[in-house]
């Protein structure tokens, strides 16, 4: 799942540590989210959306997996 966390963080002019502290997660979690290595829990997704004053759908872009066996 792609997301706009890094873009929104840069607009707010904050670093990963500051965002992590605000969301009560580790900097590594923020890094993993930004790099697409980790999908957040629904609770964390809501916290992120609330922090950036956006909807979850505006931040997270769901890409359906392509079914190779059609």
Predicted model as a PDB file, atoms N, CA, C, CB and O in Angstrom, pLDDT in the B-factor column:
MODEL        1                                                                  
ATOM      1  N   UNK A   1       0.837  -1.164   0.000  1.00 87.00           N  
ATOM      2  CA  UNK A   1       0.000   0.000   0.000  1.00 87.00           C  
ATOM      3  C   UNK A   1       0.892   1.241   0.000  1.00 87.00           C  
ATOM      4  CB  UNK A   1      -0.958  -0.010   1.211  1.00 87.00           C  
ATOM      5  O   UNK A   1       1.795   1.379   0.826  1.00 87.00           O  
ATOM      6  N   UNK A   2       0.621   2.125  -0.933  1.00 94.00           N  
ATOM      7  CA  UNK A   2       1.381   3.367  -0.995  1.00 94.00           C  
ATOM      8  C   UNK A   2       0.742   4.394  -0.068  1.00 94.00           C  
ATOM      9  CB  UNK A   2       1.451   3.905  -2.449  1.00 94.00           C  
ATOM     10  O   UNK A   2      -0.420   4.269   0.318  1.00 94.00           O  
ATOM     11  N   UNK A   3       1.526   5.411   0.280  1.00 97.00           N  
ATOM     12  CA  UNK A   3       0.978   6.459   1.134  1.00 97.00           C  
ATOM     13  C   UNK A   3       1.693   7.778   0.878  1.00 97.00           C  
ATOM     14  CB  UNK A   3       1.094   6.067   2.614  1.00 97.00           C  
ATOM     15  O   UNK A   3       2.718   7.832   0.199  1.00 97.00           O  
ATOM     16  N   UNK A   4       1.127   8.833   1.437  1.00 98.00           N  
ATOM     17  CA  UNK A   4       1.664  10.180   1.267  1.00 98.00           C  
ATOM     18  C   UNK A   4       2.269  10.721   2.557  1.00 98.00           C  
ATOM     19  CB  UNK A   4       0.576  11.117   0.780  1.00 98.00           C  
ATOM     20  O   UNK A   4       2.374  11.935   2.729  1.00 98.00           O  
ATOM     21  N   UNK A   5       2.665   9.842   3.454  1.00 98.00           N  
ATOM     22  CA  UNK A   5       3.154  10.283   4.763  1.00 98.00           C  
ATOM     23  C   UNK A   5       4.395  11.158   4.628  1.00 98.00           C  
ATOM     24  CB  UNK A   5       3.463   9.076   5.649  1.00 98.00           C  
ATOM     25  O   UNK A   5       4.465  12.227   5.234  1.00 98.00           O  
ATOM     26  N   UNK A   6       5.362  10.723   3.850  1.00 98.00           N  
ATOM     27  CA  UNK A   6       6.585  11.519   3.713  1.00 98.00           C  
ATOM     28  C   UNK A   6       6.276  12.902   3.133  1.00 98.00           C  
ATOM     29  CB  UNK A   6       7.605  10.786   2.820  1.00 98.00           C  
ATOM     30  O   UNK A   6       6.794  13.909   3.617  1.00 98.00           O  
ATOM     31  N   UNK A   7       5.449  12.948   2.116  1.00 98.00           N  
ATOM     32  CA  UNK A   7       5.069  14.217   1.497  1.00 98.00           C  
ATOM     33  C   UNK A   7       4.381  15.140   2.511  1.00 98.00           C  
ATOM     34  CB  UNK A   7       4.141  13.966   0.293  1.00 98.00           C  
ATOM     35  O   UNK A   7       4.702  16.326   2.597  1.00 98.00           O  
ATOM     36  N   UNK A   8       3.439  14.589   3.272  1.00 98.00           N  
ATOM     37  CA  UNK A   8       2.718  15.398   4.267  1.00 98.00           C  
ATOM     38  C   UNK A   8       3.650  15.848   5.394  1.00 98.00           C  
ATOM     39  CB  UNK A   8       1.535  14.601   4.851  1.00 98.00           C  
ATOM     40  O   UNK A   8       3.535  16.962   5.906  1.00 98.00           O  
ATOM     41  N   UNK A   9       4.564  14.970   5.765  1.00 98.00           N  
ATOM     42  CA  UNK A   9       5.528  15.308   6.816  1.00 98.00           C  
ATOM     43  C   UNK A   9       6.425  16.453   6.371  1.00 98.00           C  
ATOM     44  CB  UNK A   9       6.380  14.080   7.188  1.00 98.00           C  
ATOM     45  O   UNK A   9       6.705  17.362   7.153  1.00 98.00           O  
ATOM     46  N   UNK A  10       6.871  16.419   5.145  1.00 98.00           N  
ATOM     47  CA  UNK A  10       7.735  17.488   4.623  1.00 98.00           C  
ATOM     48  C   UNK A  10       6.980  18.821   4.519  1.00 98.00           C  
ATOM     49  CB  UNK A  10       8.293  17.093   3.241  1.00 98.00           C  
ATOM     50  O   UNK A  10       7.543  19.883   4.784  1.00 98.00           O  
ATOM     51  N   UNK A  11       5.707  18.753   4.132  1.00 97.00           N  
ATOM     52  CA  UNK A  11       4.889  19.972   4.078  1.00 97.00           C  
ATOM     53  C   UNK A  11       4.783  20.601   5.463  1.00 97.00           C  
ATOM     54  CB  UNK A  11       3.478  19.661   3.523  1.00 97.00           C  
ATOM     55  O   UNK A  11       4.837  21.823   5.601  1.00 97.00           O  
ATOM     56  N   UNK A  12       4.632  19.758   6.492  1.00 97.00           N  
ATOM     57  CA  UNK A  12       4.542  20.244   7.876  1.00 97.00           C  
ATOM     58  C   UNK A  12       5.914  20.627   8.429  1.00 97.00           C  
ATOM     59  CB  UNK A  12       3.901  19.178   8.772  1.00 97.00           C  
ATOM     60  O   UNK A  12       6.024  21.185   9.521  1.00 97.00           O  
ATOM     61  N   UNK A  13       6.954  20.319   7.658  1.00 98.00           N  
ATOM     62  CA  UNK A  13       8.329  20.633   8.046  1.00 98.00           C  
ATOM     63  C   UNK A  13       8.722  19.974   9.376  1.00 98.00           C  
ATOM     64  CB  UNK A  13       8.506  22.143   8.147  1.00 98.00           C  
ATOM     65  O   UNK A  13       9.262  20.618  10.276  1.00 98.00           O  
ATOM     66  N   UNK A  14       8.434  18.679   9.467  1.00 98.00           N  
ATOM     67  CA  UNK A  14       8.836  17.911  10.640  1.00 98.00           C  
ATOM     68  C   UNK A  14       9.639  16.705  10.184  1.00 98.00           C  
ATOM     69  CB  UNK A  14       7.601  17.472  11.476  1.00 98.00           C  
ATOM     70  O   UNK A  14       9.505  16.250   9.047  1.00 98.00           O  
ATOM     71  N   UNK A  15      10.469  16.195  11.069  1.00 98.00           N  
ATOM     72  CA  UNK A  15      11.263  15.014  10.724  1.00 98.00           C  
ATOM     73  C   UNK A  15      10.570  13.745  11.232  1.00 98.00           C  
ATOM     74  CB  UNK A  15      12.694  15.125  11.317  1.00 98.00           C  
ATOM     75  O   UNK A  15       9.537  13.811  11.899  1.00 98.00           O  
ATOM     76  N   UNK A  16      11.145  12.613  10.911  1.00 98.00           N  
ATOM     77  CA  UNK A  16      10.545  11.338  11.295  1.00 98.00           C  
ATOM     78  C   UNK A  16      10.447  11.196  12.814  1.00 98.00           C  
ATOM     79  CB  UNK A  16      11.352  10.181  10.715  1.00 98.00           C  
ATOM     80  O   UNK A  16       9.462  10.664  13.327  1.00 98.00           O  
ATOM     81  N   UNK A  17      11.455  11.664  13.523  1.00 98.00           N  
ATOM     82  CA  UNK A  17      11.431  11.578  14.989  1.00 98.00           C  
ATOM     83  C   UNK A  17      10.265  12.362  15.570  1.00 98.00           C  
ATOM     84  CB  UNK A  17      12.747  12.094  15.577  1.00 98.00           C  
ATOM     85  O   UNK A  17       9.587  11.886  16.481  1.00 98.00           O  
ATOM     86  N   UNK A  18      10.028  13.551  15.051  1.00 98.00           N  
ATOM     87  CA  UNK A  18       8.937  14.386  15.561  1.00 98.00           C  
ATOM     88  C   UNK A  18       7.578  13.749  15.282  1.00 98.00           C  
ATOM     89  CB  UNK A  18       8.999  15.784  14.935  1.00 98.00           C  
ATOM     90  O   UNK A  18       6.692  13.770  16.135  1.00 98.00           O  
ATOM     91  N   UNK A  19       7.419  13.189  14.097  1.00 98.00           N  
ATOM     92  CA  UNK A  19       6.161  12.530  13.776  1.00 98.00           C  
ATOM     93  C   UNK A  19       5.981  11.286  14.645  1.00 98.00           C  
ATOM     94  CB  UNK A  19       6.109  12.157  12.280  1.00 98.00           C  
ATOM     95  O   UNK A  19       4.892  11.031  15.159  1.00 98.00           O  
ATOM     96  N   UNK A  20       7.040  10.527  14.803  1.00 98.00           N  
ATOM     97  CA  UNK A  20       6.975   9.326  15.638  1.00 98.00           C  
ATOM     98  C   UNK A  20       6.556   9.674  17.063  1.00 98.00           C  
ATOM     99  CB  UNK A  20       8.332   8.604  15.648  1.00 98.00           C  
ATOM    100  O   UNK A  20       5.718   8.989  17.650  1.00 98.00           O  
ATOM    101  N   UNK A  21       7.127  10.720  17.613  1.00 98.00           N  
ATOM    102  CA  UNK A  21       6.778  11.137  18.969  1.00 98.00           C  
ATOM    103  C   UNK A  21       5.308  11.549  19.053  1.00 98.00           C  
ATOM    104  CB  UNK A  21       7.680  12.296  19.420  1.00 98.00           C  
ATOM    105  O   UNK A  21       4.616  11.194  20.007  1.00 98.00           O  
ATOM    106  N   UNK A  22       4.839  12.291  18.064  1.00 98.00           N  
ATOM    107  CA  UNK A  22       3.447  12.747  18.058  1.00 98.00           C  
ATOM    108  C   UNK A  22       2.466  11.563  17.975  1.00 98.00           C  
ATOM    109  CB  UNK A  22       3.214  13.709  16.878  1.00 98.00           C  
ATOM    110  O   UNK A  22       1.380  11.601  18.553  1.00 98.00           O  
ATOM    111  N   UNK A  23       2.870  10.524  17.249  1.00 98.00           N  
ATOM    112  CA  UNK A  23       1.997   9.363  17.050  1.00 98.00           C  
ATOM    113  C   UNK A  23       2.254   8.252  18.065  1.00 98.00           C  
ATOM    114  CB  UNK A  23       2.178   8.818  15.651  1.00 98.00           C  
ATOM    115  O   UNK A  23       1.557   7.238  18.071  1.00 98.00           O  
ATOM    116  N   UNK A  24       3.257   8.446  18.923  1.00 98.00           N  
ATOM    117  CA  UNK A  24       3.636   7.465  19.945  1.00 98.00           C  
ATOM    118  C   UNK A  24       4.058   6.134  19.333  1.00 98.00           C  
ATOM    119  CB  UNK A  24       2.480   7.241  20.910  1.00 98.00           C  
ATOM    120  O   UNK A  24       3.642   5.065  19.779  1.00 98.00           O  
ATOM    121  N   UNK A  25       4.902   6.227  18.291  1.00 98.00           N  
ATOM    122  CA  UNK A  25       5.505   5.056  17.663  1.00 98.00           C  
ATOM    123  C   UNK A  25       6.999   5.327  17.515  1.00 98.00           C  
ATOM    124  CB  UNK A  25       4.839   4.739  16.271  1.00 98.00           C  
ATOM    125  O   UNK A  25       7.468   6.415  17.847  1.00 98.00           O  
ATOM    126  N   UNK A  26       7.739   4.352  17.025  1.00 98.00           N  
ATOM    127  CA  UNK A  26       9.174   4.542  16.840  1.00 98.00           C  
ATOM    128  C   UNK A  26       9.466   5.234  15.506  1.00 98.00           C  
ATOM    129  CB  UNK A  26       9.905   3.192  16.910  1.00 98.00           C  
ATOM    130  O   UNK A  26       8.634   5.237  14.600  1.00 98.00           O  
ATOM    131  N   UNK A  27      10.647   5.811  15.405  1.00 98.00           N  
ATOM    132  CA  UNK A  27      11.072   6.402  14.137  1.00 98.00           C  
ATOM    133  C   UNK A  27      11.156   5.320  13.068  1.00 98.00           C  
ATOM    134  CB  UNK A  27      12.436   7.121  14.292  1.00 98.00           C  
ATOM    135  O   UNK A  27      10.872   5.577  11.898  1.00 98.00           O  
ATOM    136  N   UNK A  28      11.544   4.111  13.466  1.00 98.00           N  
ATOM    137  CA  UNK A  28      11.640   3.003  12.523  1.00 98.00           C  
ATOM    138  C   UNK A  28      10.264   2.679  11.924  1.00 98.00           C  
ATOM    139  CB  UNK A  28      12.230   1.759  13.218  1.00 98.00           C  
ATOM    140  O   UNK A  28      10.170   2.308  10.754  1.00 98.00           O  
ATOM    141  N   UNK A  29       9.212   2.816  12.714  1.00 98.00           N  
ATOM    142  CA  UNK A  29       7.860   2.590  12.197  1.00 98.00           C  
ATOM    143  C   UNK A  29       7.529   3.611  11.123  1.00 98.00           C  
ATOM    144  CB  UNK A  29       6.821   2.656  13.333  1.00 98.00           C  
ATOM    145  O   UNK A  29       6.977   3.262  10.079  1.00 98.00           O  
ATOM    146  N   UNK A  30       7.863   4.872  11.371  1.00 98.00           N  
ATOM    147  CA  UNK A  30       7.610   5.925  10.384  1.00 98.00           C  
ATOM    148  C   UNK A  30       8.407   5.648   9.118  1.00 98.00           C  
ATOM    149  CB  UNK A  30       7.972   7.319  10.955  1.00 98.00           C  
ATOM    150  O   UNK A  30       7.874   5.758   8.014  1.00 98.00           O  
ATOM    151  N   UNK A  31       9.663   5.294   9.264  1.00 98.00           N  
ATOM    152  CA  UNK A  31      10.508   4.979   8.116  1.00 98.00           C  
ATOM    153  C   UNK A  31       9.925   3.816   7.313  1.00 98.00           C  
ATOM    154  CB  UNK A  31      11.933   4.645   8.578  1.00 98.00           C  
ATOM    155  O   UNK A  31       9.864   3.878   6.085  1.00 98.00           O  
ATOM    156  N   UNK A  32       9.502   2.765   7.999  1.00 98.00           N  
ATOM    157  CA  UNK A  32       8.930   1.595   7.323  1.00 98.00           C  
ATOM    158  C   UNK A  32       7.627   1.942   6.611  1.00 98.00           C  
ATOM    159  CB  UNK A  32       8.688   0.466   8.328  1.00 98.00           C  
ATOM    160  O   UNK A  32       7.365   1.444   5.517  1.00 98.00           O  
ATOM    161  N   UNK A  33       6.817   2.787   7.222  1.00 98.00           N  
ATOM    162  CA  UNK A  33       5.582   3.238   6.578  1.00 98.00           C  
ATOM    163  C   UNK A  33       5.898   4.006   5.305  1.00 98.00           C  
ATOM    164  CB  UNK A  33       4.756   4.113   7.536  1.00 98.00           C  
ATOM    165  O   UNK A  33       5.322   3.741   4.250  1.00 98.00           O  
ATOM    166  N   UNK A  34       6.812   4.956   5.410  1.00 97.00           N  
ATOM    167  CA  UNK A  34       7.158   5.797   4.264  1.00 97.00           C  
ATOM    168  C   UNK A  34       7.736   4.991   3.109  1.00 97.00           C  
ATOM    169  CB  UNK A  34       8.146   6.865   4.683  1.00 97.00           C  
ATOM    170  O   UNK A  34       7.532   5.332   1.944  1.00 97.00           O  
ATOM    171  N   UNK A  35       8.455   3.926   3.430  1.00 96.00           N  
ATOM    172  CA  UNK A  35       9.086   3.105   2.400  1.00 96.00           C  
ATOM    173  C   UNK A  35       8.205   1.954   1.922  1.00 96.00           C  
ATOM    174  CB  UNK A  35      10.384   2.556   2.918  1.00 96.00           C  
ATOM    175  O   UNK A  35       8.631   1.148   1.095  1.00 96.00           O  
ATOM    176  N   UNK A  36       6.981   1.875   2.436  1.00 93.00           N  
ATOM    177  CA  UNK A  36       6.053   0.840   2.003  1.00 93.00           C  
ATOM    178  C   UNK A  36       6.356  -0.547   2.506  1.00 93.00           C  
ATOM    179  CB  UNK A  36       6.014   0.806   0.551  1.00 93.00           C  
ATOM    180  O   UNK A  36       5.839  -1.527   1.969  1.00 93.00           O  
ATOM    181  N   UNK A  37       7.189  -0.653   3.530  1.00 95.00           N  
ATOM    182  CA  UNK A  37       7.535  -1.963   4.085  1.00 95.00           C  
ATOM    183  C   UNK A  37       6.573  -2.398   5.184  1.00 95.00           C  
ATOM    184  CB  UNK A  37       8.951  -1.939   4.628  1.00 95.00           C  
ATOM    185  O   UNK A  37       6.631  -3.537   5.646  1.00 95.00           O  
ATOM    186  N   UNK A  38       5.693  -1.500   5.601  1.00 94.00           N  
ATOM    187  CA  UNK A  38       4.804  -1.776   6.726  1.00 94.00           C  
ATOM    188  C   UNK A  38       3.465  -1.105   6.480  1.00 94.00           C  
ATOM    189  CB  UNK A  38       5.423  -1.290   8.060  1.00 94.00           C  
ATOM    190  O   UNK A  38       3.407   0.070   6.117  1.00 94.00           O  
ATOM    191  N   UNK A  39       2.391  -1.853   6.679  1.00 95.00           N  
ATOM    192  CA  UNK A  39       1.048  -1.293   6.601  1.00 95.00           C  
ATOM    193  C   UNK A  39       0.563  -1.060   8.029  1.00 95.00           C  
ATOM    194  CB  UNK A  39       0.070  -2.240   5.809  1.00 95.00           C  
ATOM    195  O   UNK A  39       0.677  -1.949   8.873  1.00 95.00           O  
ATOM    196  N   UNK A  40       0.029   0.113   8.304  1.00 97.00           N  
ATOM    197  CA  UNK A  40      -0.352   0.435   9.678  1.00 97.00           C  
ATOM    198  C   UNK A  40      -1.609  -0.306  10.122  1.00 97.00           C  
ATOM    199  CB  UNK A  40      -0.565   1.927   9.819  1.00 97.00           C  
ATOM    200  O   UNK A  40      -2.424  -0.735   9.306  1.00 97.00           O  
ATOM    201  N   UNK A  41      -1.738  -0.440  11.426  1.00 97.00           N  
ATOM    202  CA  UNK A  41      -3.004  -0.927  11.980  1.00 97.00           C  
ATOM    203  C   UNK A  41      -4.055   0.136  11.693  1.00 97.00           C  
ATOM    204  CB  UNK A  41      -2.893  -1.226  13.533  1.00 97.00           C  
ATOM    205  O   UNK A  41      -3.720   1.277  11.374  1.00 97.00           O  
ATOM    206  N   UNK A  42      -5.296  -0.228  11.803  1.00 97.00           N  
ATOM    207  CA  UNK A  42      -6.357   0.744  11.554  1.00 97.00           C  
ATOM    208  C   UNK A  42      -6.288   1.879  12.575  1.00 97.00           C  
ATOM    209  CB  UNK A  42      -7.740   0.062  11.603  1.00 97.00           C  
ATOM    210  O   UNK A  42      -6.583   3.027  12.244  1.00 97.00           O  
ATOM    211  N   UNK A  43      -5.908   1.571  13.785  1.00 98.00           N  
ATOM    212  CA  UNK A  43      -5.788   2.613  14.822  1.00 98.00           C  
ATOM    213  C   UNK A  43      -4.687   3.593  14.460  1.00 98.00           C  
ATOM    214  CB  UNK A  43      -5.503   1.986  16.207  1.00 98.00           C  
ATOM    215  O   UNK A  43      -4.875   4.804  14.573  1.00 98.00           O  
ATOM    216  N   UNK A  44      -3.537   3.085  14.025  1.00 98.00           N  
ATOM    217  CA  UNK A  44      -2.440   3.977  13.636  1.00 98.00           C  
ATOM    218  C   UNK A  44      -2.826   4.779  12.393  1.00 98.00           C  
ATOM    219  CB  UNK A  44      -1.145   3.169  13.374  1.00 98.00           C  
ATOM    220  O   UNK A  44      -2.480   5.956  12.293  1.00 98.00           O  
ATOM    221  N   UNK A  45      -3.523   4.173  11.462  1.00 98.00           N  
ATOM    222  CA  UNK A  45      -3.970   4.899  10.264  1.00 98.00           C  
ATOM    223  C   UNK A  45      -4.879   6.061  10.662  1.00 98.00           C  
ATOM    224  CB  UNK A  45      -4.711   3.945   9.286  1.00 98.00           C  
ATOM    225  O   UNK A  45      -4.764   7.154  10.106  1.00 98.00           O  
ATOM    226  N   UNK A  46      -5.777   5.836  11.615  1.00 98.00           N  
ATOM    227  CA  UNK A  46      -6.641   6.918  12.091  1.00 98.00           C  
ATOM    228  C   UNK A  46      -5.832   8.014  12.784  1.00 98.00           C  
ATOM    229  CB  UNK A  46      -7.702   6.367  13.048  1.00 98.00           C  
ATOM    230  O   UNK A  46      -6.102   9.201  12.595  1.00 98.00           O  
ATOM    231  N   UNK A  47      -4.843   7.618  13.585  1.00 98.00           N  
ATOM    232  CA  UNK A  47      -3.992   8.617  14.261  1.00 98.00           C  
ATOM    233  C   UNK A  47      -3.249   9.481  13.242  1.00 98.00           C  
ATOM    234  CB  UNK A  47      -2.976   7.920  15.199  1.00 98.00           C  
ATOM    235  O   UNK A  47      -3.155  10.699  13.397  1.00 98.00           O  
ATOM    236  N   UNK A  48      -2.727   8.839  12.202  1.00 98.00           N  
ATOM    237  CA  UNK A  48      -2.003   9.564  11.156  1.00 98.00           C  
ATOM    238  C   UNK A  48      -2.942  10.528  10.440  1.00 98.00           C  
ATOM    239  CB  UNK A  48      -1.369   8.579  10.146  1.00 98.00           C  
ATOM    240  O   UNK A  48      -2.602  11.690  10.218  1.00 98.00           O  
ATOM    241  N   UNK A  49      -4.123  10.039  10.082  1.00 98.00           N  
ATOM    242  CA  UNK A  49      -5.099  10.884   9.393  1.00 98.00           C  
ATOM    243  C   UNK A  49      -5.494  12.077  10.264  1.00 98.00           C  
ATOM    244  CB  UNK A  49      -6.348  10.066   9.015  1.00 98.00           C  
ATOM    245  O   UNK A  49      -5.576  13.205   9.778  1.00 98.00           O  
ATOM    246  N   UNK A  50      -5.733  11.829  11.526  1.00 98.00           N  
ATOM    247  CA  UNK A  50      -6.116  12.908  12.439  1.00 98.00           C  
ATOM    248  C   UNK A  50      -4.967  13.912  12.580  1.00 98.00           C  
ATOM    249  CB  UNK A  50      -6.509  12.336  13.828  1.00 98.00           C  
ATOM    250  O   UNK A  50      -5.192  15.122  12.581  1.00 98.00           O  
ATOM    251  N   UNK A  51      -3.747  13.406  12.698  1.00 98.00           N  
ATOM    252  CA  UNK A  51      -2.585  14.293  12.860  1.00 98.00           C  
ATOM    253  C   UNK A  51      -2.448  15.239  11.669  1.00 98.00           C  
ATOM    254  CB  UNK A  51      -1.295  13.466  13.026  1.00 98.00           C  
ATOM    255  O   UNK A  51      -2.189  16.430  11.842  1.00 98.00           O  
ATOM    256  N   UNK A  52      -2.621  14.707  10.467  1.00 98.00           N  
ATOM    257  CA  UNK A  52      -2.458  15.516   9.260  1.00 98.00           C  
ATOM    258  C   UNK A  52      -3.764  16.188   8.810  1.00 98.00           C  
ATOM    259  CB  UNK A  52      -1.921  14.651   8.137  1.00 98.00           C  
ATOM    260  O   UNK A  52      -3.797  16.876   7.790  1.00 98.00           O  
ATOM    261  N   UNK A  53      -4.832  15.982   9.579  1.00 98.00           N  
ATOM    262  CA  UNK A  53      -6.139  16.563   9.272  1.00 98.00           C  
ATOM    263  C   UNK A  53      -6.598  16.207   7.858  1.00 98.00           C  
ATOM    264  CB  UNK A  53      -6.091  18.079   9.435  1.00 98.00           C  
ATOM    265  O   UNK A  53      -7.040  17.059   7.087  1.00 98.00           O  
ATOM    266  N   UNK A  54      -6.475  14.910   7.548  1.00 98.00           N  
ATOM    267  CA  UNK A  54      -6.873  14.378   6.244  1.00 98.00           C  
ATOM    268  C   UNK A  54      -7.662  13.098   6.494  1.00 98.00           C  
ATOM    269  CB  UNK A  54      -5.623  14.110   5.318  1.00 98.00           C  
ATOM    270  O   UNK A  54      -7.716  12.596   7.617  1.00 98.00           O  
ATOM    271  N   UNK A  55      -8.269  12.583   5.442  1.00 98.00           N  
ATOM    272  CA  UNK A  55      -8.935  11.284   5.582  1.00 98.00           C  
ATOM    273  C   UNK A  55      -7.913  10.173   5.341  1.00 98.00           C  
ATOM    274  CB  UNK A  55     -10.138  11.157   4.588  1.00 98.00           C  
ATOM    275  O   UNK A  55      -6.869  10.392   4.726  1.00 98.00           O  
ATOM    276  N   UNK A  56      -8.230   9.001   5.829  1.00 97.00           N  
ATOM    277  CA  UNK A  56      -7.363   7.846   5.591  1.00 97.00           C  
ATOM    278  C   UNK A  56      -7.196   7.633   4.086  1.00 97.00           C  
ATOM    279  CB  UNK A  56      -7.944   6.568   6.265  1.00 97.00           C  
ATOM    280  O   UNK A  56      -6.099   7.341   3.611  1.00 97.00           O  
ATOM    281  N   UNK A  57      -8.289   7.781   3.346  1.00 96.00           N  
ATOM    282  CA  UNK A  57      -8.245   7.572   1.895  1.00 96.00           C  
ATOM    283  C   UNK A  57      -7.362   8.586   1.188  1.00 96.00           C  
ATOM    284  CB  UNK A  57      -9.640   7.635   1.319  1.00 96.00           C  
ATOM    285  O   UNK A  57      -6.806   8.289   0.130  1.00 96.00           O  
ATOM    286  N   UNK A  58      -7.223   9.779   1.756  1.00 97.00           N  
ATOM    287  CA  UNK A  58      -6.358  10.792   1.160  1.00 97.00           C  
ATOM    288  C   UNK A  58      -4.874  10.487   1.395  1.00 97.00           C  
ATOM    289  CB  UNK A  58      -6.701  12.168   1.725  1.00 97.00           C  
ATOM    290  O   UNK A  58      -4.018  10.934   0.632  1.00 97.00           O  
ATOM    291  N   UNK A  59      -4.577   9.741   2.431  1.00 98.00           N  
ATOM    292  CA  UNK A  59      -3.186   9.452   2.793  1.00 98.00           C  
ATOM    293  C   UNK A  59      -2.719   8.108   2.256  1.00 98.00           C  
ATOM    294  CB  UNK A  59      -3.021   9.481   4.299  1.00 98.00           C  
ATOM    295  O   UNK A  59      -1.593   7.980   1.774  1.00 98.00           O  
ATOM    296  N   UNK A  60      -3.584   7.111   2.341  1.00 96.00           N  
ATOM    297  CA  UNK A  60      -3.208   5.752   1.953  1.00 96.00           C  
ATOM    298  C   UNK A  60      -3.862   5.379   0.636  1.00 96.00           C  
ATOM    299  CB  UNK A  60      -3.600   4.745   3.044  1.00 96.00           C  
ATOM    300  O   UNK A  60      -5.068   5.548   0.457  1.00 96.00           O  
ATOM    301  N   UNK A  61      -3.055   4.871  -0.283  1.00 92.00           N  
ATOM    302  CA  UNK A  61      -3.529   4.495  -1.611  1.00 92.00           C  
ATOM    303  C   UNK A  61      -3.495   2.977  -1.714  1.00 92.00           C  
ATOM    304  CB  UNK A  61      -2.665   5.157  -2.737  1.00 92.00           C  
ATOM    305  O   UNK A  61      -2.431   2.360  -1.763  1.00 92.00           O  
ATOM    306  N   UNK A  62      -4.681   2.399  -1.746  1.00 86.00           N  
ATOM    307  CA  UNK A  62      -4.789   0.941  -1.833  1.00 86.00           C  
ATOM    308  C   UNK A  62      -4.667   0.516  -3.290  1.00 86.00           C  
ATOM    309  CB  UNK A  62      -6.133   0.439  -1.225  1.00 86.00           C  
ATOM    310  O   UNK A  62      -5.381   1.020  -4.157  1.00 86.00           O  
ATOM    311  N   UNK A  63      -3.768  -0.401  -3.541  1.00 80.00           N  
ATOM    312  CA  UNK A  63      -3.589  -0.943  -4.885  1.00 80.00           C  
ATOM    313  C   UNK A  63      -3.926  -2.423  -4.838  1.00 80.00           C  
ATOM    314  CB  UNK A  63      -2.132  -0.711  -5.414  1.00 80.00           C  
ATOM    315  O   UNK A  63      -3.252  -3.202  -4.166  1.00 80.00           O  
ATOM    316  N   UNK A  64      -4.972  -2.802  -5.555  1.00 77.00           N  
ATOM    317  CA  UNK A  64      -5.359  -4.207  -5.573  1.00 77.00           C  
ATOM    318  C   UNK A  64      -4.288  -5.036  -6.255  1.00 77.00           C  
ATOM    319  CB  UNK A  64      -6.708  -4.392  -6.279  1.00 77.00           C  
ATOM    320  O   UNK A  64      -3.666  -4.609  -7.227  1.00 77.00           O  
ATOM    321  N   UNK A  65      -4.089  -6.232  -5.721  1.00 69.00           N  
ATOM    322  CA  UNK A  65      -3.120  -7.136  -6.331  1.00 69.00           C  
ATOM    323  C   UNK A  65      -3.683  -7.638  -7.639  1.00 69.00           C  
ATOM    324  CB  UNK A  65      -2.774  -8.317  -5.390  1.00 69.00           C  
ATOM    325  O   UNK A  65      -4.876  -7.923  -7.743  1.00 69.00           O  
ATOM    326  N   UNK A  66      -2.834  -7.745  -8.628  1.00 65.00           N  
ATOM    327  CA  UNK A  66      -3.262  -8.265  -9.919  1.00 65.00           C  
ATOM    328  C   UNK A  66      -3.371  -9.778  -9.847  1.00 65.00           C  
ATOM    329  CB  UNK A  66      -2.285  -7.842 -11.035  1.00 65.00           C  
ATOM    330  O   UNK A  66      -2.458 -10.454  -9.371  1.00 65.00           O  
ATOM    331  N   UNK A  67      -4.475 -10.299 -10.313  1.00 61.00           N  
ATOM    332  CA  UNK A  67      -4.680 -11.735 -10.307  1.00 61.00           C  
ATOM    333  C   UNK A  67      -4.033 -12.323 -11.572  1.00 61.00           C  
ATOM    334  CB  UNK A  67      -6.207 -12.084 -10.232  1.00 61.00           C  
ATOM    335  O   UNK A  67      -4.518 -12.124 -12.686  1.00 61.00           O  
ATOM    336  N   UNK A  68      -2.952 -13.036 -11.373  1.00 52.00           N  
ATOM    337  CA  UNK A  68      -2.179 -13.581 -12.491  1.00 52.00           C  
ATOM    338  C   UNK A  68      -2.850 -14.803 -13.140  1.00 52.00           C  
ATOM    339  CB  UNK A  68      -0.788 -13.958 -12.012  1.00 52.00           C  
ATOM    340  O   UNK A  68      -2.494 -15.182 -14.256  1.00 52.00           O  
ATOM    341  N   UNK A  69      -3.832 -15.428 -12.434  1.00 53.00           N  
ATOM    342  CA  UNK A  69      -4.407 -16.672 -12.910  1.00 53.00           C  
ATOM    343  C   UNK A  69      -5.762 -16.472 -13.570  1.00 53.00           C  
ATOM    344  CB  UNK A  69      -4.535 -17.641 -11.774  1.00 53.00           C  
ATOM    345  O   UNK A  69      -6.652 -17.292 -13.344  1.00 53.00           O  
ATOM    346  N   UNK A  70      -5.969 -15.462 -14.352  1.00 48.00           N  
ATOM    347  CA  UNK A  70      -7.263 -15.233 -15.002  1.00 48.00           C  
ATOM    348  C   UNK A  70      -7.393 -16.016 -16.256  1.00 48.00           C  
ATOM    349  CB  UNK A  70      -7.463 -13.783 -15.302  1.00 48.00           C  
ATOM    350  O   UNK A  70      -8.422 -15.939 -16.928  1.00 48.00           O  
TER     351      UNK A  70                                                      
ENDMDL                                                                          
END                                                                             
